[in-house]
Amino acid sequence: MAGVTRIEIRETVAELEALIQQQRNPNLKERLQVLYLLKLPNAISIREIAKVVGRNRGSVQRWLSQYRRTDSQACSKLGTVRDDPK
């Protein structure tokens, strides 16, 4: 499907659902929701995912880039890089 980022998400849909439910930090919850939406069998585009989570496409792409660079602790590290560097 055009517009869907190719990324290997290591967590299962069930694991992501559980992490979303447990997460209290709203910023990390948004990032987990992005991973969840991409992991679903009928993944939507990054642009549509950005609309769902209320962020711009560039922010979502940065989060995914950060996820790709992380090790097996990826979900716990999603919030370690600021979205708006000054």
DSSP file (Angstrom, degrees, kcal/mol; ACC not computed):
  #  RESIDUE AA STRUCTURE BP1 BP2  ACC     N-H-->O    O-->H-N    N-H-->O    O-->H-N    TCO  KAPPA ALPHA  PHI   PSI    X-CA   Y-CA   Z-CA
    1    1 A M    >         0   0    0      0, 0.0     3,-1.5     0, 0.0     2,-0.1   0.000 360.0 360.0 360.0 129.3    0.0    0.0    0.0
    2    2 A A  T 3   +     0   0    0      1,-0.2     3,-0.1    43,-0.0    43,-0.1  -0.386 360.0  25.1 -65.6 139.1    1.4    3.4   -1.0
    3    3 A G  T 3  S+     0   0    0      1,-0.3    43,-1.8    42,-0.1     2,-0.6   0.396  87.9 120.9  89.8  -3.6    2.2    5.6    2.0
    4    4 A V    <   -     0   0    0     -3,-1.5    -1,-0.3    41,-0.2     2,-0.1  -0.850  63.6-126.8 -96.5 123.6    2.7    2.9    4.5
    5    5 A T        -     0   0    0     -2,-0.6     2,-0.8    -3,-0.1    -3,-0.0  -0.420  15.2-127.7 -69.0 137.4    6.1    2.9    6.1
    6    6 A R        +     0   0    0     -2,-0.1     2,-0.3     2,-0.0    -1,-0.1  -0.790  50.5 144.0 -87.6 112.3    8.1   -0.3    5.9
    7    7 A I        -     0   0    0     -2,-0.8     2,-0.8    31,-0.1    57,-0.0  -0.989  49.0-128.7-149.7 138.1    9.2   -1.0    9.5
    8    8 A E        -     0   0    0     -2,-0.3     2,-0.7    60,-0.0    31,-0.1  -0.808  22.5-159.4 -91.1 111.8    9.5   -4.2   11.5
    9    9 A I        -     0   0    0     -2,-0.8    -2,-0.0     1,-0.2    59,-0.0  -0.830   1.9-160.4 -93.5 117.0    7.7   -3.7   14.7
   10   10 A R        +     0   0    0     -2,-0.7    -1,-0.2     2,-0.0     2,-0.1   0.801  66.0  79.5 -71.4 -31.4    9.1   -6.2   17.2
   11   11 A E  S    S-     0   0    0      1,-0.1     2,-0.1     2,-0.0    -2,-0.1  -0.450  81.1-120.5 -78.3 149.9    6.1   -6.2   19.6
   12   12 A T     >  -     0   0    0     -2,-0.1     4,-2.5     1,-0.1     5,-0.2  -0.385  27.4-106.9 -80.7 166.7    2.9   -8.1   18.8
   13   13 A V  H  > S+     0   0    0      1,-0.2     4,-2.6     2,-0.2     5,-0.2   0.918 123.1  51.0 -58.4 -43.5   -0.5   -6.4   18.5
   14   14 A A  H  > S+     0   0    0      2,-0.2     4,-2.2     1,-0.2    -1,-0.2   0.901 109.7  49.2 -63.3 -41.2   -1.4   -7.9   21.9
   15   15 A E  H  > S+     0   0    0      2,-0.2     4,-2.6     1,-0.2    -1,-0.2   0.916 111.7  49.0 -64.2 -42.2    1.8   -6.6   23.5
   16   16 A L  H  X S+     0   0    0     -4,-2.5     4,-2.6     2,-0.2    -2,-0.2   0.905 109.4  52.2 -64.8 -40.8    1.2   -3.1   22.1
   17   17 A E  H  X S+     0   0    0     -4,-2.6     4,-2.1     1,-0.2    -1,-0.2   0.927 111.8  46.8 -59.0 -44.5   -2.4   -3.1   23.3
   18   18 A A  H  X S+     0   0    0     -4,-2.2     4,-2.0     1,-0.2    -2,-0.2   0.909 111.9  50.2 -65.0 -42.3   -1.2   -4.0   26.8
   19   19 A L  H  X S+     0   0    0     -4,-2.6     4,-2.0     1,-0.2    -1,-0.2   0.892 109.4  51.6 -63.8 -39.6    1.6   -1.4   26.8
   20   20 A I  H  < S+     0   0    0     -4,-2.6    -1,-0.2     1,-0.2    -2,-0.2   0.924 110.8  48.2 -62.5 -43.9   -0.9    1.3   25.7
   21   21 A Q  H  < S+     0   0    0     -4,-2.1    -1,-0.2     1,-0.2    -2,-0.2   0.863 116.1  43.5 -64.3 -36.5   -3.3    0.4   28.5
   22   22 A Q  H  < S+     0   0    0     -4,-2.0    -1,-0.2    -5,-0.1    -2,-0.2   0.766  90.4 101.3 -80.4 -26.9   -0.4    0.5   31.1
   23   23 A Q     <  +     0   0    0     -4,-2.0    -4,-0.0    -5,-0.2    -3,-0.0  -0.402  41.0 177.8 -71.1 128.3    1.2    3.7   29.9
   24   24 A R        +     0   0    0     -2,-0.2    -1,-0.2     5,-0.0     3,-0.1   0.659  58.6  89.7 -99.2 -21.9    0.5    6.8   31.9
   25   25 A N     >  -     0   0    0      1,-0.2     4,-2.3     2,-0.0     5,-0.2  -0.680  67.7-152.3 -79.3 117.2    2.7    9.2   30.0
   26   26 A P  H  > S+     0   0    0      0, 0.0     4,-1.9     0, 0.0    -1,-0.2   0.828  92.9  54.1 -63.0 -31.6    0.5   10.6   27.2
   27   27 A N  H  > S+     0   0    0      2,-0.2     4,-1.6     1,-0.2     5,-0.1   0.922 111.7  43.5 -68.3 -43.1    3.4   11.3   24.9
   28   28 A L  H  > S+     0   0    0      1,-0.2     4,-2.3     2,-0.2    -1,-0.2   0.864 110.0  57.4 -68.6 -34.9    4.6    7.7   25.1
   29   29 A K  H  X S+     0   0    0     -4,-2.3     4,-2.2     1,-0.2    -1,-0.2   0.904 104.7  52.0 -61.7 -41.0    1.0    6.5   24.7
   30   30 A E  H  X S+     0   0    0     -4,-1.9     4,-1.9     2,-0.2    -1,-0.2   0.916 109.6  49.2 -60.0 -43.7    0.8    8.3   21.4
   31   31 A R  H  X S+     0   0    0     -4,-1.6     4,-2.0     1,-0.2    -2,-0.2   0.888 110.5  49.9 -65.6 -39.2    4.0    6.7   20.1
   32   32 A L  H  X S+     0   0    0     -4,-2.3     4,-2.7     1,-0.2    -1,-0.2   0.880 107.7  54.7 -65.3 -37.2    2.7    3.3   21.1
   33   33 A Q  H  X S+     0   0    0     -4,-2.2     4,-2.8     2,-0.2    -2,-0.2   0.886 105.5  53.2 -63.1 -38.2   -0.5    4.0   19.3
   34   34 A V  H  X S+     0   0    0     -4,-1.9     4,-2.0     2,-0.2    -2,-0.2   0.945 110.8  45.8 -60.8 -48.2    1.5    4.8   16.2
   35   35 A L  H  X S+     0   0    0     -4,-2.0     4,-1.9     1,-0.2    -2,-0.2   0.913 112.8  51.5 -60.6 -42.8    3.2    1.4   16.4
   36   36 A Y  H  X S+     0   0    0     -4,-2.7     4,-1.3     1,-0.2    -2,-0.2   0.934 109.2  49.2 -59.8 -48.1   -0.1   -0.3   17.1
   37   37 A L  H  < S+     0   0    0     -4,-2.8     7,-0.4     1,-0.2    -1,-0.2   0.855 113.1  47.6 -63.4 -34.8   -1.7    1.2   14.0
   38   38 A L  H  < S+     0   0    0     -4,-2.0    -1,-0.2     1,-0.2     5,-0.2   0.796 108.3  55.6 -74.7 -27.9    1.2    0.2   11.8
   39   39 A K  H  < S+     0   0    0     -4,-1.9    -2,-0.2    -5,-0.2    -1,-0.2   0.724  84.3 103.5 -77.4 -22.1    1.2   -3.3   13.2
   40   40 A L  S >< S-     0   0    0     -4,-1.3     3,-0.8    -5,-0.1    -3,-0.0  -0.260  84.2-116.7 -61.0 148.6   -2.5   -3.9   12.3
   41   41 A P  T 3  S+     0   0    0      0, 0.0     2,-0.7     0, 0.0    -1,-0.1   0.849 114.1  45.8 -56.7 -36.7   -3.1   -6.1    9.2
   42   42 A N  T 3  S-     0   0    0     -5,-0.0    -2,-0.1     0, 0.0    -3,-0.1  -0.499  87.7-173.2-105.2  62.3   -4.8   -3.2    7.4
   43   43 A A    <   -     0   0    0     -3,-0.8     2,-0.2    -2,-0.7    -5,-0.2  -0.226  11.6-142.5 -60.3 142.2   -2.2   -0.5    8.2
   44   44 A I        -     0   0    0     -7,-0.4    -1,-0.1     1,-0.2   -41,-0.0  -0.503  31.3 -79.8 -98.1 172.5   -3.1    3.0    7.2
   45   45 A S     >  -     0   0    0     -2,-0.2     4,-2.7   -41,-0.1   -41,-0.2  -0.214  35.5-112.4 -71.5 161.5   -0.7    5.7    5.9
   46   46 A I  H  > S+     0   0    0    -43,-1.8     4,-2.8     1,-0.2     5,-0.2   0.886 119.3  56.0 -59.1 -39.8    1.6    7.7    8.1
   47   47 A R  H  > S+     0   0    0    -44,-0.3     4,-1.7     2,-0.2    -1,-0.2   0.922 110.1  44.1 -59.9 -44.8   -0.4   10.8    7.1
   48   48 A E  H  > S+     0   0    0      2,-0.2     4,-2.2     1,-0.2    -2,-0.2   0.892 112.5  51.8 -68.2 -40.1   -3.6    9.1    8.4
   49   49 A I  H  X S+     0   0    0     -4,-2.7     4,-2.3     1,-0.2     5,-0.2   0.916 107.0  54.2 -61.5 -42.2   -1.9    7.9   11.5
   50   50 A A  H  X>S+     0   0    0     -4,-2.8     5,-2.3     1,-0.2     4,-0.9   0.895 108.3  49.5 -59.2 -40.6   -0.7   11.4   12.2
   51   51 A K  H  <5S+     0   0    0     -4,-1.7     3,-0.4     3,-0.2    -1,-0.2   0.911 108.9  52.8 -63.5 -42.2   -4.2   12.7   12.0
   52   52 A V  H  <5S+     0   0    0     -4,-2.2    -2,-0.2     1,-0.2    -1,-0.2   0.913 116.1  38.0 -61.0 -44.0   -5.4   10.0   14.4
   53   53 A V  H  <5S-     0   0    0     -4,-2.3    -1,-0.2    -5,-0.1    -2,-0.2   0.507 112.0-118.3 -89.5  -3.5   -2.9   10.8   17.1
   54   54 A G  T  <5S+     0   0    0     -4,-0.9     2,-0.3    -3,-0.4    -3,-0.2   0.812  74.3 112.9  76.0  30.7   -3.1   14.6   16.4
   55   55 A R      < -     0   0    0     -5,-2.3    -1,-0.3    -6,-0.2     2,-0.1  -0.821  69.9 -96.8-125.7 166.7    0.5   15.2   15.3
   56   56 A N    >>  -     0   0    0     -2,-0.3     4,-1.7     1,-0.1     3,-0.5  -0.481  35.4-110.2 -84.2 162.1    2.1   16.2   12.1
   57   57 A R  H 3> S+     0   0    0      1,-0.2     4,-2.4     2,-0.2     5,-0.2   0.846 115.5  58.1 -58.9 -38.2    3.5   13.6    9.7
   58   58 A G  H 3> S+     0   0    0      1,-0.2     4,-2.1     2,-0.2    -1,-0.2   0.881 104.6  50.9 -61.8 -39.5    7.1   14.7   10.4
   59   59 A S  H <> S+     0   0    0     -3,-0.5     4,-2.4     2,-0.2    -1,-0.2   0.930 110.6  48.6 -63.4 -45.1    6.8   14.0   14.1
   60   60 A V  H  X S+     0   0    0     -4,-1.7     4,-2.3     1,-0.2    -2,-0.2   0.908 110.9  50.7 -62.8 -41.4    5.4   10.5   13.4
   61   61 A Q  H  X S+     0   0    0     -4,-2.4     4,-2.3     1,-0.2    -1,-0.2   0.878 109.1  51.5 -65.2 -36.7    8.2    9.8   11.0
   62   62 A R  H  X S+     0   0    0     -4,-2.1     4,-2.5     2,-0.2    -2,-0.2   0.920 108.9  50.8 -63.9 -43.3   10.8   11.0   13.6
   63   63 A W  H  X S+     0   0    0     -4,-2.4     4,-2.4     1,-0.2    -2,-0.2   0.921 111.8  47.4 -59.9 -43.8    9.3    8.7   16.2
   64   64 A L  H  X S+     0   0    0     -4,-2.3     4,-2.4     2,-0.2    -1,-0.2   0.882 110.3  52.0 -67.2 -37.6    9.5    5.8   13.8
   65   65 A S  H  X S+     0   0    0     -4,-2.3     4,-1.4     2,-0.2    -1,-0.2   0.914 110.7  48.5 -62.4 -42.3   13.1    6.6   12.9
   66   66 A Q  H  X S+     0   0    0     -4,-2.5     4,-0.7     1,-0.2    -2,-0.2   0.906 109.9  52.2 -63.1 -42.4   13.9    6.6   16.6
   67   67 A Y  H >< S+     0   0    0     -4,-2.4     3,-1.0     1,-0.2    -2,-0.2   0.911 106.4  53.7 -60.7 -43.6   12.2    3.3   17.0
   68   68 A R  H 3< S+     0   0    0     -4,-2.4    -1,-0.2     1,-0.2    -2,-0.2   0.851 108.6  50.0 -60.1 -34.9   14.2    1.8   14.2
   69   69 A R  H 3< S+     0   0    0     -4,-1.4    -1,-0.2    -3,-0.2    -2,-0.2   0.598  96.3  89.6 -81.7 -11.7   17.5    2.8   15.8
   70   70 A T  S << S-     0   0    0     -3,-1.0     4,-0.1    -4,-0.7     5,-0.0  -0.393  71.2-124.3 -89.4 164.7   16.7    1.4   19.2
   71   71 A D    >   -     0   0    0     -2,-0.1     3,-1.1     2,-0.1    -1,-0.1   0.114  58.0 -57.8 -86.4-156.1   17.4   -2.0   20.6
   72   72 A S  T 3  S+     0   0    0      1,-0.3     3,-0.3     2,-0.1    -2,-0.0   0.617 131.2  66.4 -67.1 -11.4   15.0   -4.5   22.2
   73   73 A Q  T >>  +     0   0    0      1,-0.2     4,-1.0     2,-0.1     3,-0.8   0.019  67.2 132.9 -92.7  27.3   13.9   -1.9   24.8
   74   74 A A  H X>  +     0   0    0     -3,-1.1     3,-1.0     1,-0.3     4,-0.5   0.852  63.9  49.8 -50.9 -49.8   12.4    0.2   22.0
   75   75 A C  H >4 S+     0   0    0     -3,-0.3     3,-0.7     1,-0.3    -1,-0.3   0.845 109.1  52.2 -64.9 -33.1    9.1    1.0   23.5
   76   76 A S  H <4 S+     0   0    0     -3,-0.8     3,-0.3     1,-0.2    -1,-0.3   0.705 111.6  48.1 -75.3 -17.1   10.6    2.2   26.8
   77   77 A K  H X< S+     0   0    0     -4,-1.0     3,-1.9    -3,-1.0     4,-0.3   0.410  78.6 101.1-101.9   1.6   13.0    4.5   24.9
   78   78 A L  T << S+     0   0    0     -3,-0.7     3,-0.4    -4,-0.5    -1,-0.2   0.762  83.9  48.3 -60.4 -25.5   10.4    6.2   22.6
   79   79 A G  T 3  S+     0   0    0     -3,-0.3    -1,-0.3    -4,-0.2    -2,-0.1   0.256  83.9  92.8 -99.3  13.4   10.2    9.3   24.8
   80   80 A T  S <  S+     0   0    0     -3,-1.9     2,-0.5     2,-0.1    -1,-0.2   0.636  75.8  65.1 -85.6 -12.3   14.0    9.9   25.2
   81   81 A V  S    S-     0   0    0     -3,-0.4     2,-0.1    -4,-0.3   -15,-0.0  -0.931  86.5-121.0-112.1 131.6   14.4   12.3   22.3
   82   82 A R        -     0   0    0     -2,-0.5    -2,-0.1     1,-0.1    -3,-0.0  -0.398   9.7-145.6 -68.8 143.9   12.6   15.7   22.3
   83   83 A D  S    S+     0   0    0      1,-0.2    -1,-0.1    -2,-0.1   -21,-0.0   0.830  92.6  40.1 -76.8 -32.9   10.2   16.3   19.5
   84   84 A D  S    S-     0   0    0     -3,-0.0    -1,-0.2   -25,-0.0     2,-0.0  -0.709  78.2-165.1-121.2  79.3   11.0   20.0   19.2
   85   85 A P              0   0    0      0, 0.0    -4,-0.0     0, 0.0    -2,-0.0  -0.363 360.0 360.0 -65.3 143.0   14.7   20.6   19.6
   86   86 A K              0   0    0     -2,-0.0    -2,-0.0     0, 0.0     0, 0.0   0.398 360.0 360.0-108.9 360.0   15.6   24.2   20.3
